[in-house]
Amino acid sequence: MKNEKDKFTIAARIKSFKYAFNGLWKFFKFEHNARIHLVAAAIAILLSFYLEISATEWVAILSVICAVFVAEIFNSSIEKLADVVSPEINPQIKTVKDMAAAAVLITACLAILIGGIIFLPKLF
């Protein structure tokens, strides 16, 4: 039997958005790379407006922007959790952190490639 805490309510759903926005705020406030990605995203969006890219190109640009942010949020989360689980230097934790960072690198490289495919022909 479900307890009162598990009951679906609109208020509880709204509260869950509050937690998500709080996480997003902390991500941009405390993570330096988040701000770098934000500047890159703003440049890409401004360039997209300036070059009047197609709807399909917008989908590609916005998708890779979101993918980079999601990868960076997961990376930051993994790093923070790993620091709590193992505050001392641990080679296995280092591997986990390095792999999470690699996911961001791959996603950012994809974003650069897609941006190049879309923007370079229009610029030159």
N, C-alpha and C positions, 0 to 999 in steps of 0.2 A: 504494500500500500504506500502511495506517495505521501510525503509529509507536506506541510504548508510551504516549506522552502522550495519544493520542486514544482509548485503550482505555476502555471503560465499566467502572467499578468503583463499588461501593456507597460505598467510602471517599471517592472523588472527588465523588460526589453529596452526601454528608454535608458535605464540605468546602465545596461551593458554597453550602450553607445557611449555613455560618459566615460567608462573605463577605456574603451578603444581610443577615444579622442585624447584622453589623458596620456595614453601610451604614445600616441602620435606626437603630442606636444613635447613629451620628454625626449622622444627620439630626435626631434629637431633642435631641442634646447641643449642636450648633452652630447650628442654624437657629431663630431666634427665632419665626418664623411657625409652625413646626412645633409649638411648645409652645402657641401661641395656638389652633391648630386642635385640639390634644389636649384643651385645656380645654373648647372648644366641643363636641367629640365626647363628652366625659364628661358634660357638662350634658345633651346630647341623649339619651344613653343612660339617664341617671338619670331624666329626664323621661319617657322611653318606658316604663320600669318603673313609675313612679308612676302614669302615665295608663293603664297596661295596654293598650297599643296592640295591634292585631291582628297576625297573622303577616305579612300582606301589607305592613302599615305598617312592621313591623320590617325587612322586605327593602328597602323604600324608604329608610328612615333609614340602615341599615348600608351600603347601596350608595352613597349620596351622601357619607357619611363617608369611605368608602374612596376614592371618586373625588377628593375634595378632597386627601386625603393623597397619592394618586398624582400628581395635578397639581402639588402642591407639591414632591414629590420630583423630578419631571422638571424643574420650574422651577429648583430649586436646583442640579441636575446641569448644566443648560444654562448657568447663570450661572458655575459653577465652571470648566467647560470653556472657556467664552468668555474668562474671565479669564486662563487659561493660554495660549490661542491668541493673544489680543490684549490684553496687559497695559496698553497705552496706550489712551487714549480713541479710540474708533472709532465713527462714526455707524451703521455697519452692525451692529456688535455690539450697540450700544444698541437698535436696532430688534429684534434677535433676543431680547434680554433683556426688552424691553417686551412683546413678543408672548407670551413664555412666562409672564410675570406676568399678562397678560390672560387666559390660559387658566385660571389659578388663580382669578382674579376671577369669570369666568363660572361655573366649577364651584362656587365658594362661594355665588354668588347662587342657583344652582339648589338647593343644599343649604338655603339660607334659605327659599326658596319652598316646597320640599317640607316642610320642618319646619313652616312656617306653615300649610300646607294640612292637615297631620296634627294639630298641636298646638293651634292656635287654637280650632277648634270644641270641643275637649275641655276647654279652659281656660275658655272663656266660654260 
